[in-house]
Amino acid sequence: MSRFSCPYLQEEVELTEERERHIAERHPDLLPEHRERIAETLADPDQVRKSARFGSAKLFSRWYTDLREGKHVVVVVVSEREPHARHWIITAYMARKLAPGDMEWERN
């Protein structure tokens, strides 16, 4: 398991081996080549949205001009507060446009 710093959540975010395999299989344009972009997106996102599909999930996104002529890296994080705080990545992908979701935070 890997852990990434996430100042927005003020916690670390987990990436299990199973979820990493899922991302590599479903989104091979992101993993394994651009693994560091996941860490960068969590550490310094352009915006954070509440997921429209999963109530407890947040979509962290960051725009990269050097990825395939410009793409967002989106990292989807689920949080659990009880019985103790835990945050983990369920998926991550590249996108030209962002999925809908209520804006929670945006870089000025």
N, C-alpha and C positions, 0 to 999 in steps of 0.2 A: 504494500500500500504506500502511496505517496501522499504527502500533505503539502498544501500551498497556503501561503499567507493571504489573508483577505481582510484588509483594514476596514472595509465597509461593514463586515459582520463582526469585527473585532475578535475573530477566532481563526483557526486554521480550517481548511476545507479538505476533506479526504477524497482521494481518487483510488478506489479499490482496483485490484487487478482485473476483476470481472468487468467493471465499468470501462476500464482502459481497453480491454479486448473488444467490448461492444463498440466503442468509439472508433477504434482502428478498423473494425470490420465494416461498420456502417458509414463511416466518414473518413476513408483512407486519404482524402486530400488534406486532412488535419493531422492525423497521427499515422506514423510516428514522427514524420518530418518536422512538424511545427509544434511539438509538445511545449516548448517554452512560451508559446503564445497563450496557452491556457493559464500558465502562471502569471503572465503579464496582464491578462484580461481580469483576473481575480484581484491582482494587486493594485491595478490602476484602470478601472473601467471608464468608458465614456458615459455609460448609463446603466441603470439597474431598473428592471421592470418586474412587476408581479406577473407570473405566468397566467395566461387566460385558460390554460388547460389543467394545470395542477395547482391547487390552492396554496400549498406550502412551498412552492418552488419560486425561485427568482432567476431571471435571465440577466446575466452579466454580459455586456457586449462592449467591444472595442473595434474601431475601424482601422484597417491596415491598408495603406495605399499600395504596398509592395506584394500583396497576396493576390495573385490572379487578376491583375488590373483593378484591384480594390475590392475588398471583402470585409465583412464584419466577422469576428470570431465571437461566437455566442457560447457561453458556459452556463448550463442549467444546474442550479444548486438547490437541493432540498434541505430544509432545516427542521430539526426536531428539538424542542426545548425541554421536554420532560422525558425521562427522569433527570437527564442532564443534557446540556447543549451538545448537539452534533450536527455537522453540516457535511454533505457529501454531494459529489458531482454525479448526476444521473446520465448526462450526455453533454456533448460539446460538438459544435459544427461550424462551418463557414456559411455565410449567407450574403447575398447581394442586398436583400431587404430584411428588415427585422419583423418578427412575428408580432401580432398584437398583444397588448398587455398594458396595464396601468403603470405609468411612469412613477417610480418611487424616488429616483435620484438621477440627476443629469449634471455632467460637468459643465461649468459656466464657460 
